[in-house]
Amino acid sequence: MTNRYNRHIILSEIGQVGQDKISNTKVLVIGAGGLGCPILQYLTAAGVGTIGIIDFDVVELSNLQRQVLFGTSTLGKNKAIAAKERLEDLNSAISIIAYGKKLTHQNAINLFNQYDIIVDGSDNFETRYLVNDASIITNKPLVFGAIYKFEGQVSVFNYNNSPSYRCLFPNPPEKDSVPNCSEIGVLGVLPGIIGSMQANEVLKIILGVGNVLSGKLLCYNALTSNMSTLKINRNELIVQSVLKDKENFHKKEMDFNCEVQVNSVSIETFLSEENIQFIDVREAHEQPKIENSSITYIPLSELENNLDRIDKTKKKAIFCQSGIRSKRAVEILQKLDIQNCFSITEGTLEIIKHINNRHCDGGTTEVICSK
């Protein structure tokens, strides 16, 4: 192992003692997407002893512009599992654990307790607040990163009594008020830059060197190459409110701003039924149209202008890439008094595979895909 980590060991600030610290640390990475890929790559190369990866999503063609752990051979694979396979080739001397499932209030505490440091590579506010609160409850340092078009942010929360994410942003934004990268786009190299910064913070925490971005928010602009740092103050009342409610944490759900009850079900629920209309609410650019099928494309952004294409006599099974936009679509339709709408929990590729198999079995399902 001396040869593998030689460039670390010959650094006087690290040495063999520091490398041993890295090898004895357990790090959990939330998400194996744009941020997660560089985080995982560099922590694996650095020799972090145990790395956990949790992600329920599958690799899609549009991911390859920035998610550098994946290639065309991994399309349709669960991201956590595909990342594990690639990383084990990079460094077979460490332990890499893939959790191919969603992070929820029901499994977060038990999972976090198994690791020393949590790294947030998620792409939505619901998960960020879940991760923040679980980190506070389990008293784990949280390395945060976020990207938006050409800009990124990095910080370290809950480290040595430092501020939390809620101290910076006490409440989630209104639902759909901030679009994600699948809706507005992102410069492909940006998550590589921000993710590498997050990996750097992890190593500084492990080694106890340098100045950890604790109580500070680093902001980076890829177009101007400007960096600025904002001070964050700890709000003790907010932190204590999270701790006070920890007994109810496992009872909570992900949707902070839902005004209506959204029914989320598995695709398998509908496979034996015939009176179903499948609706995919991704945007048109996310995946090319499927030839020789009855699939029609109606993006979420155009849903309200295409209500005439929704069959009110059928159950509506609505899906997207990760389940966030499908829930939003259900909310929109229910507010418009269109009933029997369901958000499908699986990812798009798995759903389409089930639908195609259904057609092969002689089913009569009408498929409407809004990509």
Secondary structure as GFF3:
##gff-version 3
##sequence-region A 1 371
A	DSSP	alpha_helix	6	9	.	.	.	ID=ss1
A	DSSP	alpha_helix	15	23	.	.	.	ID=ss2
A	DSSP	beta_strand	26	30	.	.	.	ID=ss3
A	DSSP	alpha_helix	36	46	.	.	.	ID=ss4
A	DSSP	beta_strand	50	54	.	.	.	ID=ss5
A	DSSP	three_ten_helix	61	65	.	.	.	ID=ss6
A	DSSP	three_ten_helix	72	74	.	.	.	ID=ss7
A	DSSP	alpha_helix	79	90	.	.	.	ID=ss8
A	DSSP	beta_strand	95	99	.	.	.	ID=ss9
A	DSSP	alpha_helix	108	112	.	.	.	ID=ss10
A	DSSP	beta_strand	117	120	.	.	.	ID=ss11
A	DSSP	alpha_helix	125	138	.	.	.	ID=ss12
A	DSSP	beta_strand	142	148	.	.	.	ID=ss13
A	DSSP	beta_strand	151	157	.	.	.	ID=ss14
A	DSSP	alpha_helix	165	168	.	.	.	ID=ss15
A	DSSP	alpha_helix	181	184	.	.	.	ID=ss16
A	DSSP	alpha_helix	190	207	.	.	.	ID=ss17
A	DSSP	beta_strand	216	221	.	.	.	ID=ss18
A	DSSP	beta_strand	226	231	.	.	.	ID=ss19
A	DSSP	alpha_helix	236	244	.	.	.	ID=ss20
A	DSSP	three_ten_helix	246	251	.	.	.	ID=ss21
A	DSSP	beta_strand	264	265	.	.	.	ID=ss22
A	DSSP	three_ten_helix	267	270	.	.	.	ID=ss23
A	DSSP	beta_strand	276	281	.	.	.	ID=ss24
A	DSSP	three_ten_helix	284	286	.	.	.	ID=ss25
A	DSSP	three_ten_helix	300	309	.	.	.	ID=ss26
A	DSSP	beta_strand	315	319	.	.	.	ID=ss27
A	DSSP	alpha_helix	324	335	.	.	.	ID=ss28
A	DSSP	beta_strand	341	344	.	.	.	ID=ss29
A	DSSP	alpha_helix	348	360	.	.	.	ID=ss30
A	DSSP	beta_strand	366	370	.	.	.	ID=ss31
###
